[in-house]
Amino acid sequence: MSATEHGRNGPAVTMRDVAKAAGVSVATVSHVVNDKPGARIGDDARRRVQEAVVELGYRPNALAKTLSQGGSRFIGLVADAIATTPFAGQIIHGAQDEAWKHGYVLLVANTEGNAAVENDAIAMMLEHQVHGILYSTWYHREIVVPDVLQQVDTVLVDCFAADGEFPAVVPDEEQGGRTATEELLAAGHRRIAFINTTTPSPARTGRLAGYRAALEASGIEMDESLVFSAEPQQEGGYRTTPRILESGATAVFCHNDRVAMGLYDGLREAGVRVPEDIAVMGFDNQEVIAAHVRPPLSTVALPHYELGAAGVRVLLGLESDESHRLRIACPAVRRASV
């Protein structure tokens, strides 16, 4: 994906070629070639880059030079799989709309988790002197940030680094869990079960914390026997159905919409009606599921569009959070299952 240039004798020469010859990162080459103000580059590294440029006959990209001189109006977005994940693809949509609103164009690279593709994508964006990069994953998790992103303003979207070095924009999992439980409490339910995921994640701990907080705020003592663990797929919800029915719960908050869909199947086989006999609440708002099961599923939306938009605002210095991790609210989506 790297932009190519022509050497003295015609063969294509890229920044990656120069970086390899000089024994430095692509970002270092970009800073030297474009004479980036404030870049902390040692004299020896700068000399090696300059010698490699001459030896290989590298000619800096004219577009990048123009952008460098006039101020880049590009923002990069590097993602693992969100472009091919229907509901998470809204991150791109939100980032694109917000970037355009402020006079920027979004450059998108979908890497499918391929490290080589990711490195090439970031190198290409550096060559085009992007204003900064949004680095996103298709589900909320802790990540190890690629070293090359140390060289450019970067905001993490739907992910975070353990050390908090990079600003991050993430869904507020605890608030979402609390909102889901409050929807069931508002409908008059007091014995509310929670089917949580078996997969360690911010969603697992956050949504459980929100469930606990909502019960506590309503004066309902936490009953650990009403908290179940299941694989976060349709089969997990289906297999948990007998235990849900044995628990005497009148409502169920499911970790995600796929679990809720499996629970629907199990309840239907048992002759139990939703919502007449038991209310069901999902999470994620995967519309291909939630809006089309019968009855349509009440759920809590992961705010993908707003995650992308907020990522751009943080990158441009228009929004921030003292904790370096901006949490975006997850709103309730009311349908017919509660």
N, C-alpha and C positions, 0 to 999 in steps of 0.2 A: 504494500500500500504506500510505500515511500515514494515521494515525488522524485523523478529522475532528472539528472542534468547530463550534459555532454562534456566529456573531457576534450583535451586538445586533439586527440586522434579519433574522436567519434564515439567510443564506447560510453555507455551510460554510467555515470558516477553519482552516487547518492551520499547523503550525510552519514548513512550507516557505514559506507565504505571508508569515509574520512575518519569516522570514530574508531573503526577497527584498526586502521593504519596508525592512528595516533595513540591508541590505547586509552581512549576516554569514552564518556557516554555521548549519545546523540545530543542530549540537552547541552552538554558543554560545547560541542561543535556549533550548535545553533546559536549559543550566546556569543561565541567568538566571531563567527561569520557575520552575524547581524549586529555585533558590537553593542550588546544589550547593556544599558546603564545599570550599575549596581551589581552586576554578576560577579560573584567571588570566584575567580579562576586564577590559579597559580601561574607564575611566569613560565614555568617549564611546560605545563599543560597547554598554555596558550601558544608557545613556540612550536610544540609538536603538532598542534592542529594546523597552524599556519604553514608549516613545512609539508604536511600531508595534503593540504589544499593545493599547493604549488605542484607537488610531485604527481598527484593524480589528475590535475587539471580540472578540479571541481569549480563549477561556475554557479554561484548562489542563485536560487530561484528568483526570477525577476518579480513575480507576484509577491513573494514573501518580502523582498526588499521594499517594494512599493508600500506594502502594508506596514512594514516596520517603520518607514519614514512618515507615513500618514496616520498611523494608529490602526491596529487591527480591529476589524469589526466582526471577527469570527469568535465563536465560543465552541469548544469541542465537547462532545459527549461520548464517552467510551463505556459500553455496556456489555455484560456477559451474554444475556439472552432476552432482554426485555422487548426487543423489536419483534421477536417471534413468540412472545407470550401475550395473548390478547389483552388481558386486563392490565398487565404491567406496562404495556406499550403506551399507556396514557402518560407515563413519565416523559417520554419523548415529546408527546403532544404539548404537555404543559410547559416544558423547557423551551420548545420551539416558539410557542405563542409569546412567552415572557421575553425571550431574547429579541424577537422581532419588535415587540413593544418598545424596547429600549435601543433599537437601531442596530441590533446584532443579527448575524446569520448563524444558525446552528450546524456544525459539522458532526455527523453521527457515524460511529463505527460500532457495529455489532460483532463481537468477537467469538461468541459461542464458547467462551472459556478457554480459547486457544491462546497460550502465552505468547507465541511467536506473532500471531495476528495482532494481539494487543500491543506488543512492542512496536510493530510496524505502524499501527494506527496512531499511537502517541507520537512517534517520530514524524509522521506526516503532519500532524497537527502542530508540532513544534516548528517544522519547516515553514508552515503557513503563519507562524507567529500569532497563534490564537491568544485571545485576551486571557483565557484560563480554560480549565477542563473540569467538567462534571464527570465523576467516575461512579457508575451505578451498577447495582446488582438487581436481579429480578425478584429476590425476596430479602427481607430484612435480616441482616447477619453481621457478625464481626468479620473483618477481613485484614489481610496483610497488604498494605498499600505498595504498589510497585515503586521501586527506588527512583525511577526516572521522574515520577510526579513530584519529587522534592524540588525539581527545577522550574516548576510552573505553578501559578496559583491554582489550587485544586479544591473542589468541594465534593464530599462524598454524599451520594444520594441513595437512600434506602439501605445504607450500610454504614459502618463506622470502624475506626481504628481503636484498638484497646487503649493506646496511650493518649488518645484525644488530640494528637498533634494536628490533625486536619479537621476543619469544620465539617460537620455532618448534618444532613437533614433526614429525619427518620419519622416513621409513624409513631404516634403516641399509643403504644400497645396497652398500657395500663388504663388510660382514659377510655380506650375502645372497649376493653373488657368490662369496665364499670358501666359504660353506656349500654352495652348489651344486656347486662344484668338488670339495670334500672328499667329498661323497657319491659322486662318480664315482671318486675316488682310493680310497676305502674299498672299492669294489667290485672293485678290482684294476686299474683302467685307468691307463695312464701316457701314452698319446698321446691327449690330450683337446683337441678343437677347441672354439672359442668363436665363435658367430655373434652379433656385436654389432650394435646399431642404427646407422643412418646419421644419426639425429636427435641433435643436440647436447643433452645433458641430464645431470642428476646421475646418472641411472640408467646412462647410457652410460659415464661415467668411473668411477663407483663400482663397478659390476659387473666391469669390466675390471680395476680395481685389486685386487678381491677374488680374481679368477681368478689373477692374477699372484702374489699373496701365498700362495695355497694351494699352487701349484706350487713356489714357492721354499721354503716350509716343508717340503715333501716331498722336497727335494733334486732337483727336476726342472728342468732348464734351460728357460727360456722359449723357445718356437719361434714366432717371429712369423708364420711361414707357416701356422700353425694358427688364426690370428685372422682372421675374415672379417667383412665389413660387409654388411648387408642392410637393406632397408626393414623396419620392425617390424610386418609383416603376414604373413599366410599365404603370399602370393606370394613374399615375400622368402626365407622358409625353403625353399620349393619350388625357386626358382631357384638357390639355393646348393648343392643336393644334389650335382650332378656334381663340384663342387670339393671337397666333403667326402669323397666317395668316392675321389677322386684323391689326397687327402692321406694316406690310410692311417690316419686316426683310428679308434680303437675306441669312442670315446664323444664326445658333443657336448653342450655346455652352450649352450642357446639364450637369447637376450636376453629373450624372453617366450614365453608359451604359444602365441600365434598363430604365431610363427615355427616353433615346434616342430611344430605341426599341419601346416604346409606342408612341413616336412622329412619328416614321416611319409608324406605323399602321394608325395614324390619317392622316398623309400626303397622304398615299396611298389611303385612302377612299375619300379624297378630290381631287384626281387626280393630286396631286402635286408631281413632280419627284425630287429625290435626286440623284446626286447633281445638276442636270441641272436647276431646279427652285429654290432650296434652299439647302444650304450646312448644314451638321450636324456634330457636334463634340461631342464626349462623354468624359468620364473620368472613370478610373479604369482599363481598358483593361481586362475585364472579357472575356477571349477568347471564352468561350462557347457561348457568345452573340456576341461580337464585330467582330470576324472573320467569323461568319456564318450568320449574317443578310445580306440582299441584298438591296443595295450594301454593301460590308463589311465596317464597321464603323471605321472612323478615330477617334482616342481617345488619351488620355494621360494615361500612365501606372502608377499604384501605384507600387513602387519599392520593392515588398515584399521580393524577394530574397536578395537584397542588405540590407534591414532592418535587416534581420537575420544575415547576414555576418558582418555588421557593429556593431551589438550588441556584437558579440563575440570579435571583435577588441577593442571595448571600455572596455569590461570586462577585457581583457588581458593587458590593458594600452597601446595599439598600436595606438589608435585614440581617440581624444577628441575634445571638443568644449568649448570655454570660457563661453558660456551661460548655460552649463550643459545640453543642448538639441541639439543634432546633427540632422540637417535636411538633408534628402536625396532627391536628385533631382528626379522629376517625368518626364520622357522623353515622347516626342510625338511618337505615333505609327501611321504612315500614311497609310491609306487604300483608299477606293474609294469614300467616302461620302463627300469629300471636293475637 
